[in-house]
Amino acid sequence: MKVEEGFNSSLIAAAHELKTPLCLVRQLTIELENTNDENRKIEIIRRIKLTTERSLKLTDNLTKMARLEDALFEMEPIQLTGLINEVVDELSPLSKALKQNFNIEVGKRPLIAVGHRELLRSLMMGLIDNAMKYNQVNKNIDVSARIHRGETVIAVRDYGSIMDLRQYRQLANTLGKNATPISARPLSSGLGLLIADRFVRAMNGHLSMSRHHSGGVTFMAHLPISSQLNLLEI
């Protein structure tokens, strides 16, 4: 990919990625206007500050990616259970506004992946944001993590409409192979999946997906397991 192409597509990706925190801040400010509980006000202000700070970090990371400064993305062991709970907690006001719920499933075994914390966090935000767009009202969004075949797998499932088999195959074959937006659902640019695909590959992983006959899609991020996991098991 040419540097100019990477820069332009990263700018587009940044604009799309920032939609989620902006929507979240908007929802929080509406809630702030409608509450008289002082403790709740303090909590909402804390969430707004946290979201804006992380959004600034995200734009910094995307700028680095646009400049192709791969060496700046230092990899480290990341404890996934805490990070998943952190992301879900931040997105919970938006999911409640959409009348959706989260279902988190993580095993008892320590889940430590090798990655870049901000990229991984942004990857998870993107996958969950994509799921919220297509999930049905009063349905769960399933977020899980497990170890499978020597990899750490983070999965996000929605319960949206049934995806046509031809569309599913087309999208599945596109993952990891194309620098353009990838989508097979109406009213979607596919930029969220493009971001997720690039971020997971930047961390030496890959993205996969599965289609459910009962409706909905699961996207899975496969990442290397940290060697610290073996030390924890001794």
Buried (B, 14 or more C-beta within 10 A) or exposed (E): EEEEEBBEBBEBBBEBBBEBBEBBBEBBEEBBEEEEEEEEBEBBEEBBEBBBEBBEBBEEBBBBBBEEEEEEBEBEBBBBBEBBBBBBEBBBBBBEBBEBBBEBEBEEEBBBBBBBBBBBBBBBBBBBBBBBBBBBEEBBBBBBBBBEEEBBBBBBBBBBEEBEEEEBEEBBEBBBEEEEBBBBBEEBEBBBBBBBBBBBEBBEBBBBBEBBEEBBBBBBBBBBBBEBBEEEEE
